[in-house]
Amino acid sequence: MFSTRRDSRTWLVGLPCRSDNSRIVWLYYVVGEASDSAEAVRAAVRRANSASERDARGQLPLEPDRTEVRRIRQHILGDFTLEAC
């Protein structure tokens, strides 16, 4: 599959947190221009730990040890795929 150059630094990062009733809730962030998956995770965690995000999820803590990361690729014909990292 061919992909365009400009999408090669776009990532989808999933961060879990545990709700009040102990259910896992996944928060997903699209991170652009990260050079690798580790940098994408750091950017997503910074966003998730912002005051507005913490307030939105009721101050529930993240569980970053279970992070999910996918690279977003766009096929030359326009279709998007999520590539495992």
C-alpha positions as CSV (number, residue, x, y, z in Angstrom):
1,M,0.0,0.0,0.0
2,F,1.3,3.4,-0.9
3,S,0.8,6.3,1.5
4,T,1.4,10.0,1.2
5,R,4.4,11.7,2.8
6,R,2.4,14.2,4.8
7,D,0.5,11.6,6.9
8,S,3.6,9.7,8.0
9,R,3.8,11.7,11.3
10,T,0.2,11.5,12.3
11,W,-0.7,9.2,15.2
12,L,-3.8,7.9,17.0
13,V,-3.1,7.5,20.7
14,G,-5.5,5.7,23.0
15,L,-5.2,6.4,26.8
16,P,-7.3,4.4,29.2
17,C,-8.7,5.7,32.5
18,R,-11.0,4.0,35.0
19,S,-14.4,5.4,35.6
20,D,-16.1,5.6,39.0
21,N,-17.7,2.2,38.5
22,S,-14.3,0.7,37.6
23,R,-15.0,0.4,33.8
24,I,-12.2,1.2,31.5
25,V,-12.9,4.3,29.3
26,W,-10.5,4.9,26.4
27,L,-9.6,8.5,25.4
28,Y,-8.3,8.9,21.9
29,Y,-6.1,11.7,20.6
30,V,-4.9,12.5,17.1
31,V,-1.3,13.7,17.3
32,G,0.3,15.3,14.3
33,E,4.0,15.9,13.6
34,A,5.4,13.5,16.3
35,S,8.6,11.9,15.0
36,D,7.9,8.5,16.6
37,S,5.3,6.7,18.7
38,A,6.9,7.6,22.0
39,E,6.8,11.3,21.2
40,A,3.1,10.9,20.2
41,V,2.3,9.3,23.5
42,R,4.0,12.1,25.4
43,A,2.0,14.7,23.5
44,A,-1.3,12.8,24.1
45,V,-0.6,12.5,27.8
46,R,0.2,16.2,28.0
47,R,-3.2,16.9,26.4
48,A,-5.0,14.5,28.6
49,N,-3.5,16.0,31.7
50,S,-4.5,19.6,30.8
51,A,-7.0,21.2,33.2
52,S,-9.9,21.2,30.7
53,E,-9.4,17.5,29.9
54,R,-9.1,16.5,33.6
55,D,-12.3,18.4,34.4
56,A,-14.1,16.8,31.4
57,R,-13.4,13.3,32.8
58,G,-14.1,14.2,36.4
59,Q,-10.5,14.2,37.5
60,L,-10.2,10.4,36.8
61,P,-6.6,9.4,36.5
62,L,-5.0,7.9,33.4
63,E,-3.6,4.4,33.2
64,P,-0.7,5.1,30.8
65,D,0.8,1.6,31.1
66,R,-2.0,0.3,28.8
67,T,-1.5,2.9,26.0
68,E,-2.6,2.0,22.4
69,V,-0.7,3.7,19.5
70,R,-1.5,3.5,15.8
71,R,0.0,5.4,12.9
72,I,-2.5,7.0,10.6
73,R,-1.7,6.4,7.0
74,Q,-3.6,7.7,4.0
75,H,-3.6,5.5,0.9
76,I,-2.7,7.3,-2.3
77,L,-6.3,7.0,-3.4
78,G,-7.5,8.6,-0.2
79,D,-8.5,5.7,2.1
80,F,-7.2,5.9,5.7
81,T,-5.7,3.0,7.6
82,L,-4.5,2.5,11.2
83,E,-1.1,0.9,11.3
84,A,0.0,-1.0,14.4
85,C,3.2,0.3,16.1
